[in-house]
């Protein structure tokens, strides 16, 4: 059977295997893949609301509430009163989270290096561009803020200058 006929299955399998490998590494931190993703994106976007973090992470609101509850219990995230809207909460990482984040970025890097072993730099760039396009295409059909998901994925795939310096 030709694998190219079923690229959606391949994308799903790659994501599942990446998340499983990531979680093997993050287990000693007590964080699963979704919690790690939420924490990393939150650290890059402190002060956002839960709704905005849901958009940036592509984590459904109901799942994100549970994820944030768990991160709060762990002392890694906190909900604060939102300055402009009394009904909303502003999200932030804690000082404890700032100690964990470099470890998470190392796990991201190690897992990504494993996943991309044997691919030349040019092919990695093509893969990243193609994945961003797939995400944008599917996100555009799913919700009006399609570019947010692409930006969140791009920020996780490409460490910022401060992350490279760690």
N, C-alpha and C positions, 0 to 999 in steps of 0.2 A: 504494500500500500504506500502510495506517495505521500510523504510527510507534508509537502507543500499544499496538498489538498486540505489539510487540517491545521493551519497555523494557529488558530485560536486554541486548540488543544495544547499545542506546543507552548504557547504563551502562558497558559494556565499551569502547565506542568513546571515550566521554568520558575514561575513565581512561587509555586508550592515548594519546590526544592530549595530555592533561595531562602524563603522564610524559615523552613525547617533547619537549614544549616545555620542561619542567623540565630535562631532560638537555641541551638546547641551551644553557641558561644555566649549568648546573653543570659543563659540559665542561672549562672552564679550571681547575676545582678538582680534576679527575681523579676525580670521584665520579659514580656512576650513581644512578638514582632509589632503588633498594633500599639502597645504601650510605648515601645521604643520610638516608633514612627511619630506618634503624637507628641512625645517629649522633645524629639529633635526639631520638629516643625514649630512647636511652641517656643522653643528657645530662640529660634530665628525670627519669631513674630510675636514677641511678648506684648501683652496688653490687648490682644484680640479677644473677641467674644467666643463663646462656645460655637455659635453658628458659623462664624468665620473660620475657626479652626477645623470645623467639620468640612467646610468647602476646601480648605487648603490641603487637608490630609485625605480627602475622599473617604472618610470614615463616616458612616451613617450617624446621624445625631443621637439616636438611642444607644448605639454602641459607644459613641464618644463619651456620653454621660457616664457610663459604667467605667470606661477607661480612665476618665478624669477622677472619678470617685476613688479608684484603685491607686492612681498616682498621688492623690491627696493623702490617703491612708499611709502610703509609703513615705510621705514627706517630700515628694519630688515636685509637686505642682500645687498651686493654690488659686482659689477663686477670690477675687477682690471686688469691692463695689466699683461699678463703672462710673467714671466721672461725668459723662454726658447723658447717661440713661440709667435712672435708678432701678429699672426692671432688669437690666442686663448685668452680667458679671464680666470682669476683665480677668484674663488668665495670665499667670506668670509661673516661671520656674523658681524653685527655692535655691538657697545656697547649697543644700545637699545635692540637688540636681546638677548644679554647676560642677560638682566633683565627679558625677557619673557621666556627664555628656562626653568628655574626652574618651572615656572607655567605650561608649556607644559608637563614637565616630571611628575608633579603631576597629570595632567589630564590623561596622559597615564596610570599611576599607578592606579588611581581611576577607570577608565573605565575597565582596565584589571581585577582588583579585582572583580568588578561587573560581568564581563563576566565569570569569573572562579569560582564564588561562588558555594560552594558545591563539588568542585572537590578536592580530596586529592592531596597532593604534588606529589605523585608518578604518578598519572594520568595526572597532568599538565606537568610533564617531558615527559611522553609518547606522549602527544598531541603535545608539542613543537617539539619533535624529528620527529614525523610523518609529521607535517606541513612543517618542513624544507626539508624533503625528497620529499614531493609533489612539493614544490617550485623548488627544484633542478631538479626533473624529468621534469617538464614542462618548466623550464628555459633552460635546455639543448636542448630541441627541438626548442626553440625560438631564442636563440642567444648563441654565444660561451662563454660568461662570466657568466655562470649559477651560479657559486659559489658566485659571487658578490651580487646577489639578496638574496641568503641565508644568507650571512654575514650581509647584511643590515637589514634583518628581525630579525636575531638573536640579533643584537646590539640594536634594538628597544625593543625587548622582554626582554632582560637582561640588566638592567642598569649597566653602568660602575662604577668603584669604586668611581669616582668623583661625579657621579649622586646619588649614595647611600648616600653620605656624605651630600648632600644638605638638 
